[in-house]
Amino acid sequence: MKFACHKNTITKEIAQALNFTSQRNSLSILSYVLLETKDNNLSIKATDQKMGFSSSIGVETIKDGSACLYCEKLLGILRNMPDDTLIFEQKGDLMVVKSLNKEIEFELRIINKDKFPPLQTDSQLTYFEVGQVDLFDMVDQTQFAISDDETRFFLNGLYLEHEANGLVMVGTDGKRLSYINRKTEQEIPSFAPVIIPGKFLTLLKRGGSSEGLLALALDETMIFAKIGNQVMYSNLINGQFPNYRRVIPKTQPNIAKFKIDEMNEALNRVSLLVENKAKRLYLTISEGKITVSSEESEFGQAQETIECDYSGQECRVALNYLFLVSPLRSMRGEYCALCFTDSNLAITVRPEPEQDYFHIIMPMQID
């Protein structure tokens, strides 16, 4: 096996491939990447058995062949090579990587490709297209609400379902919920709702450009995605996602509108004196203003008041301040609205004017 290509061309692909390998055991074949050359084309494959990655790039093939290389070390070498054409040449059980124009040479041990597990195939699936900007925006508006509690594995991913003229995506950890219903220019065929692992969507976004289209294919157990020359797949989460529609309030008569940046600044300052593990702070909403305050502690207390558009009865709610910070950071525009009924019921956080997404926060009990 011997081929030549530019450093930047292969480095990008190996960097993405590393995300699909298992780094727990450097001796495992799952921490390796499979390189195969044929007819001036380099195929790159990686998998951790739950997810998989493959891509192909153009190279100058001098001799066809294949080799499995430890992915993390290969990427480290590539990133530290000069901006130059690189030569890869197999010599026995070693892969020699050297620069064309500088005297730099590395040797990496090779594992026989017969030990590399086969990747899942998508031959029986039908793909549909969706705009990258649409899908990645949906992920941005929901992913922070995913649970990290592995005992509730069915909440460790984003729920995706088909909706008339588009897609619905939902994330929840049982204490908050994020929802987006995006109408797409592309026609989306009907499919059964699925739960997609959060990590896969992060890697999918990392491989995209937020321009153009990507292709998705789904069945009961797998999701495949194509972006340019890359194909990625993952097992779906097998579980019963909660009936999120029951959580969405039908009416909330009280609405307080405020500037997003002013609330962000207030939360950042007041949270400096939030000491409890629950990260609890208070919002006192009254006519024309919202007061953000922390609980008294041995270190002291903080409070800040910002202007708002509100004319209802005064209401005081307690909540995990991170549950409000996360949606505000992802929200576009200048204004936001808090919609509520009373201090013990769900609070809806949405952009003002309304768009195709919103976030729901369950308040804490006030001591």
C-alpha positions as CSV (number, residue, x, y, z in Angstrom):
1,M,0.0,0.0,0.0
2,K,1.4,3.4,-1.0
3,F,-0.3,6.7,-1.7
4,A,0.2,10.4,-1.6
5,C,-2.2,13.2,-0.6
6,H,-2.1,16.7,0.9
7,K,-2.1,16.9,4.7
8,N,-5.3,19.0,4.9
9,T,-7.3,16.7,2.7
10,I,-6.8,13.6,4.9
11,T,-6.5,15.3,8.3
12,K,-10.2,16.5,8.2
13,E,-11.4,13.0,7.5
14,I,-9.3,11.3,10.2
15,A,-10.4,13.9,12.7
16,Q,-14.0,13.0,12.1
17,A,-13.2,9.3,12.0
18,L,-11.6,9.5,15.5
19,N,-15.0,10.5,17.0
20,F,-16.5,7.2,15.9
21,T,-13.7,5.0,17.4
22,S,-13.6,3.7,21.0
23,Q,-10.8,5.2,23.0
24,R,-11.2,3.2,26.2
25,N,-8.7,0.5,25.1
26,S,-5.8,1.4,22.8
27,L,-5.3,-2.3,22.1
28,S,-8.9,-2.8,20.8
29,I,-9.5,-2.9,17.0
30,L,-12.3,-0.4,17.7
31,S,-9.7,2.3,18.4
32,Y,-8.3,1.8,14.9
33,V,-9.2,3.3,11.5
34,L,-9.2,1.3,8.3
35,L,-7.6,2.8,5.2
36,E,-8.0,1.2,1.8
37,T,-6.7,2.5,-1.5
38,K,-7.9,1.6,-5.0
39,D,-7.9,3.5,-8.3
40,N,-6.7,6.9,-6.8
41,N,-9.3,6.7,-4.1
42,L,-8.8,6.4,-0.3
43,S,-11.6,4.8,1.7
44,I,-11.6,5.7,5.5
45,K,-13.7,3.6,7.9
46,A,-14.2,3.7,11.7
47,T,-16.7,2.2,14.2
48,D,-17.2,1.7,17.9
49,Q,-20.0,-0.9,17.1
50,K,-22.7,1.5,18.1
51,M,-21.8,4.2,15.5
52,G,-19.9,4.1,12.2
53,F,-18.2,6.4,9.8
54,S,-16.9,6.1,6.2
55,S,-15.7,8.5,3.7
56,S,-13.6,8.6,0.5
57,I,-11.2,11.1,-0.8
58,G,-9.1,11.4,-4.0
59,V,-5.4,10.5,-3.6
60,E,-2.5,9.6,-5.8
61,T,-2.4,5.8,-5.5
62,I,1.0,4.3,-6.2
63,K,0.1,0.8,-4.9
64,D,-3.4,-0.4,-3.8
65,G,-3.7,-1.9,-0.4
66,S,-5.3,-1.6,3.1
67,A,-4.2,-1.1,6.6
68,C,-5.6,-0.5,10.1
69,L,-3.9,2.3,12.1
70,Y,-4.3,3.5,15.6
71,C,-6.5,6.5,14.9
72,E,-5.6,8.8,17.7
73,K,-1.8,8.6,17.0
74,L,-2.4,9.0,13.3
75,L,-4.4,12.2,13.8
76,G,-1.7,13.5,16.1
77,I,1.0,12.9,13.5
78,L,-1.1,14.5,10.7
79,R,-1.8,17.6,12.8
80,N,1.9,18.1,13.5
81,M,3.1,17.6,9.9
82,P,3.9,20.6,7.7
83,D,1.4,22.0,5.2
84,D,2.7,19.7,2.5
85,T,2.0,16.6,0.4
86,L,2.4,13.4,2.6
87,I,3.5,10.0,1.4
88,F,2.0,6.9,3.1
89,E,3.9,3.7,2.4
90,Q,3.4,0.2,4.0
91,K,6.6,-1.6,4.9
92,G,6.0,-4.9,6.4
93,D,3.9,-4.4,9.6
94,L,4.6,-0.6,9.6
95,M,3.0,2.4,7.9
96,V,5.6,5.0,7.1
97,V,4.3,8.6,6.9
98,K,6.6,11.2,5.6
99,S,6.6,14.7,4.2
100,L,7.4,15.1,0.5
101,N,9.6,18.2,0.9
102,K,10.9,17.9,4.4
103,E,12.9,15.2,6.2
104,I,10.1,14.2,8.6
105,E,9.2,10.5,9.0
106,F,6.9,8.5,11.3
107,E,6.3,4.8,11.6
108,L,3.0,3.4,12.8
109,R,2.3,-0.3,13.5
110,I,-0.4,-1.9,11.4
111,I,-3.1,-4.4,12.4
112,N,-4.4,-6.7,9.7
113,K,-7.7,-5.5,8.2
114,D,-9.3,-8.9,8.7
115,K,-9.8,-8.0,12.4
116,F,-11.7,-4.8,11.6
117,P,-15.5,-5.3,12.1
118,P,-17.8,-4.8,9.1
119,L,-19.8,-1.5,9.0
120,Q,-23.6,-1.5,8.9
121,T,-25.1,-1.2,5.4
122,D,-27.9,1.0,4.2
123,S,-28.8,-0.9,1.0
124,Q,-32.4,-1.5,2.1
125,L,-33.1,2.1,3.2
126,T,-34.5,5.1,1.3
127,Y,-32.9,8.4,1.9
128,F,-34.7,11.8,2.1
129,E,-33.1,15.2,2.1
130,V,-33.3,18.1,4.6
131,G,-31.5,21.4,4.8
132,Q,-28.4,21.3,7.0
133,V,-29.3,24.7,8.5
134,D,-32.8,23.4,9.4
135,L,-31.6,20.2,11.1
136,F,-28.7,21.7,12.9
137,D,-30.9,24.6,14.2
138,M,-33.3,22.0,15.5
139,V,-30.5,20.3,17.4
140,D,-29.2,23.6,18.8
141,Q,-32.7,24.4,20.2
142,T,-33.2,21.0,21.9
143,Q,-30.0,19.2,22.7
144,F,-29.2,21.0,25.9
145,A,-32.4,19.5,27.5
146,I,-31.3,15.9,27.0
147,S,-30.8,13.9,30.2
148,D,-27.4,12.7,31.2
149,D,-28.8,10.0,33.6
150,E,-27.9,6.7,31.9
151,T,-30.5,4.9,34.0
152,R,-33.2,6.8,32.0
153,F,-31.6,5.9,28.7
154,F,-34.7,6.8,26.7
155,L,-34.1,10.5,27.6
156,N,-30.4,10.4,26.5
157,G,-31.4,11.4,22.9
158,L,-33.6,13.7,20.9
159,Y,-37.0,12.6,19.8
160,L,-37.7,13.1,16.1
161,E,-41.0,12.7,14.4
162,H,-42.6,13.5,11.1
163,E,-45.1,16.4,11.0
164,A,-47.1,17.9,8.1
165,N,-44.6,19.8,5.9
166,G,-41.7,19.2,8.2
167,L,-40.1,17.7,11.3
168,V,-40.6,17.9,15.1
169,M,-37.7,17.5,17.5
170,V,-38.0,17.3,21.3
171,G,-35.5,17.0,24.1
172,T,-36.3,16.5,27.8
173,D,-34.8,15.3,31.1
174,G,-38.1,15.2,33.0
175,K,-37.6,18.7,34.5
176,R,-37.5,20.7,31.4
177,L,-38.5,20.3,27.8
178,S,-37.4,21.9,24.5
179,Y,-39.5,21.7,21.4
180,I,-39.2,22.8,17.8
181,N,-41.5,22.2,14.8
182,R,-39.6,23.1,11.6
183,K,-41.3,23.4,8.3
184,T,-39.0,22.4,5.5
185,E,-38.7,23.2,1.9
186,Q,-38.0,19.6,1.1
187,E,-40.8,17.0,1.2
188,I,-40.3,14.6,4.1
189,P,-41.7,11.1,3.8
190,S,-43.6,9.7,6.8
191,F,-41.6,7.6,9.2
192,A,-42.2,6.1,12.7
193,P,-40.9,8.4,15.5
194,V,-37.3,7.7,16.7
195,I,-35.0,8.6,19.5
196,I,-31.5,9.6,18.2
197,P,-28.5,9.6,20.5
198,G,-27.3,13.1,21.3
199,K,-23.7,12.2,20.6
200,F,-24.5,11.2,17.0
201,L,-26.3,14.4,16.3
202,T,-23.3,16.4,17.7
203,L,-20.9,14.5,15.4
204,L,-23.3,14.9,12.5
205,K,-23.3,18.7,13.0
206,R,-19.5,18.7,13.4
207,G,-19.2,17.0,10.0
208,G,-21.6,19.4,8.3
209,S,-21.2,23.0,7.0
210,S,-24.7,24.4,7.8
211,E,-25.1,24.9,4.0
212,G,-26.8,22.8,1.4
213,L,-28.6,19.5,2.1
214,L,-27.9,16.3,3.9
215,A,-29.6,13.0,3.4
216,L,-31.1,10.9,6.2
217,A,-32.4,7.3,6.2
218,L,-34.2,5.7,9.1
219,D,-35.6,2.3,10.1
220,E,-36.6,0.9,13.5
221,T,-33.1,0.5,14.8
222,M,-30.7,2.6,12.8
223,I,-30.2,6.1,11.4
224,F,-27.9,6.8,8.5
225,A,-26.7,10.3,7.3
226,K,-24.8,11.4,4.2
227,I,-23.0,14.7,4.0
228,G,-20.8,15.2,1.0
229,N,-18.4,12.3,0.8
230,Q,-19.1,11.1,4.4
231,V,-21.6,8.5,5.6
232,M,-22.4,8.2,9.3
233,Y,-24.7,5.9,11.1
234,S,-25.8,5.1,14.7
235,N,-28.0,2.7,16.6
236,L,-31.2,4.4,17.7
237,I,-32.3,4.4,21.3
238,N,-34.8,1.7,21.9
239,G,-37.3,3.0,24.5
240,Q,-40.6,4.7,25.1
241,F,-40.3,8.5,24.9
242,P,-42.6,10.4,27.2
243,N,-45.8,11.8,25.8
244,Y,-44.4,15.3,25.6
245,R,-47.7,16.8,24.3
246,R,-49.2,16.4,27.8
247,V,-46.6,18.7,29.2
248,I,-47.2,21.6,26.9
249,P,-49.6,24.1,28.5
250,K,-52.7,24.9,26.5
251,T,-53.1,28.4,27.9
252,Q,-50.9,30.6,30.1
253,P,-52.5,34.0,30.8
254,N,-49.5,35.7,32.3
255,I,-46.8,36.9,29.9
256,A,-43.7,38.9,30.8
257,K,-41.5,40.2,27.9
258,F,-37.9,41.3,28.4
259,K,-34.6,41.7,26.6
260,I,-32.6,38.5,26.3
261,D,-29.2,40.1,26.8
262,E,-30.4,41.9,30.0
263,M,-31.7,38.7,31.5
264,N,-28.5,36.9,30.5
265,E,-26.4,39.5,32.3
266,A,-28.5,39.4,35.4
267,L,-28.4,35.6,35.6
268,N,-24.6,35.6,35.1
269,R,-24.2,38.1,38.0
270,V,-26.7,36.7,40.5
271,S,-25.6,33.1,39.9
272,L,-22.2,34.0,41.4
273,L,-23.8,33.7,44.8
274,V,-25.9,30.6,44.1
275,E,-24.4,28.0,46.4
276,N,-27.0,25.2,46.6
277,K,-26.6,22.0,44.5
278,A,-30.0,22.6,43.0
279,K,-28.7,25.9,41.5
280,R,-31.9,27.6,42.6
281,L,-32.6,31.2,42.2
282,Y,-35.8,33.3,42.2
283,L,-37.6,35.4,39.7
284,T,-40.1,37.9,41.2
285,I,-42.3,39.1,38.3
286,S,-44.3,42.3,38.9
287,E,-45.6,45.2,36.9
288,G,-42.9,46.5,34.7
289,K,-40.0,44.6,36.2
290,I,-38.4,41.2,37.0
291,T,-36.1,40.8,40.0
292,V,-33.6,38.0,39.9
293,S,-32.3,37.0,43.3
294,S,-30.3,34.3,45.0
295,E,-31.0,32.6,48.3
296,E,-29.2,33.9,51.4
297,S,-26.0,31.9,52.2
298,E,-23.0,32.2,54.4
299,F,-21.3,34.2,51.6
300,G,-24.2,36.6,51.1
301,Q,-27.0,37.3,48.6
302,A,-27.4,39.0,45.2
303,Q,-30.3,40.5,43.3
304,E,-30.8,42.5,40.1
305,T,-33.9,44.0,38.6
306,I,-34.5,44.4,34.8
307,E,-37.3,46.0,32.9
308,C,-40.1,43.9,31.4
309,D,-43.5,44.3,29.8
310,Y,-45.9,42.8,32.3
311,S,-49.1,44.1,33.9
312,G,-50.4,41.1,35.8
313,Q,-50.4,40.1,39.5
314,E,-47.0,39.7,41.2
315,C,-45.6,36.2,41.0
316,R,-42.5,34.7,42.5
317,V,-41.0,31.5,41.1
318,A,-38.0,29.4,42.0
319,L,-36.0,27.5,39.3
320,N,-32.7,26.0,38.3
321,Y,-31.0,29.0,36.7
322,L,-29.2,26.8,34.2
323,F,-32.6,25.8,32.8
324,L,-33.2,29.4,31.8
325,V,-29.6,30.2,30.8
326,S,-29.5,27.4,28.2
327,P,-32.5,28.3,26.1
328,L,-31.6,32.0,26.3
329,R,-28.2,31.3,24.9
330,S,-29.6,29.5,21.9
331,M,-32.5,32.0,21.3
332,R,-32.3,34.4,18.3
333,G,-33.6,37.9,18.4
334,E,-33.7,40.7,20.9
335,Y,-36.7,39.8,23.1
336,C,-38.0,36.8,25.0
337,A,-41.2,36.0,26.8
338,L,-41.9,34.1,30.0
339,C,-45.4,32.6,30.0
340,F,-46.9,31.2,33.2
341,T,-50.1,30.6,35.2
342,D,-48.8,30.6,38.7
343,S,-45.6,29.8,40.6
344,N,-46.2,26.0,40.9
345,L,-47.0,25.3,37.2
346,A,-44.8,25.0,34.1
347,I,-43.1,28.1,32.7
348,T,-42.8,28.5,28.9
349,V,-39.8,30.4,27.6
350,R,-40.2,31.5,24.0
351,P,-38.8,34.1,21.6
352,E,-40.8,37.3,21.1
353,P,-42.3,37.5,18.6
354,E,-43.2,33.7,18.6
355,Q,-41.2,31.4,16.3
356,D,-41.3,27.6,15.7
357,Y,-39.7,26.6,19.0
358,F,-40.2,27.0,22.8
359,H,-38.8,25.7,26.1
360,I,-40.7,24.5,29.2
361,I,-39.2,24.7,32.7
362,M,-40.7,23.0,35.7
363,P,-40.4,25.4,38.8
364,M,-39.1,24.3,42.2
365,Q,-41.0,24.6,45.4
366,I,-40.5,27.9,47.2
367,D,-39.3,27.3,50.8
